[in-house]
Amino acid sequence: MILALILAALAGIALVPIFQEARRHPVSAVDRAAAPGDCVALSQGQTYLRWHGPARGPVIVAIHGLTTPSPVFDALAGFLGGLGYRVLTYDLYGRGLSDQVPGPQNAAYFLRQLDDLLTHEKLSEDVILMGYSMGGAIAAAFAAAQPHRVAQVILLAPAGMALNETRFWHLARRVPVLGEWLVGSFGARLLAAEAAGDTPVGRAQRAGLARRGYLSAVLSSRRHFLSVSQQPAHRFLGREDVPVTAIWGGQDPVIPLQALGLLAQWNRNALQDVVPDADHSLPWRHAEAVAEILRDRP
């Protein structure tokens, strides 16, 4: 009897992530209809995008990070629009209003979505890629793979060099099965606590936690992409003289400033700046400071 109770309790514990995921909902047509952008059908699934700024001007394609969907760029896009740039933002698969697409979220996964997006929007060359956090790693990898399409790379606290990882995420990333259970059971609570407060970005982050597939997307990205160094891509960009600007937060607890030194070793041509009082929230809490730096760049 006792053994049966123990086994039943263990089975209940094991099923916690399944029950929690079942309570979440996929992205709905109502969600997408209420958003200011559009959804387009790409080769892997529906991708939410939004154009910001003037009808004409140099194009910046902005790639968000691991847990923050495309609204993370709304404030910065407004400043960049004032400088004459057209800014295209989009949601990575499994985030925001884009589809949850199965498969390991590695470099090929993200680069295919970006390539599809540029093709769909008829952006064949002279595109400026701006990547924030994990989006910075995607931007660097894409520019190294297709340098002929990229005029410049802008990196905001980019991943792919150095990353401060908690014990929870380190364990979840390294250990199959247990990692899925940990993230399914406790990941939503941890990510909600880390969300950006009562701000548009924070509300977008919490909305993602209510959507099916979001937590598995975060874990997959950590396992298959964020664990890979972007050193080869950055060294290639330096050799090919692709213009790179990197901006860092002086108080960033996620991407430490030692990453600045690594980038300097890998690409001596990269221009680098630090916003001294900024944490990891460069695109929204420090959007004006970022825009001022970019305004003074060639």
Secondary structure by P-SEA (a helix, b strand, c coil): caaaaaaaaaaaaaaaaaaaaaacccccaaaaaacccccccccccccccccccccccbbbbbbbccccccccaaaaaaaaaaabbbbbbbbcccccccccccccccaaaaaaaaaaaaaaaccccbbbbbbccaaaaaaaaaaaaccccccbbbbcccccccccccaaaaaaacccaaaaaaaaccaaaaaaaacccccaaaaaaaaaaaccaaaaaaaaaacccccccaaaaaaaaaaaccbbbbbbbccccccccaaaaaaaaacccbbbbbcccccccccccaaaaaaaaaaacc
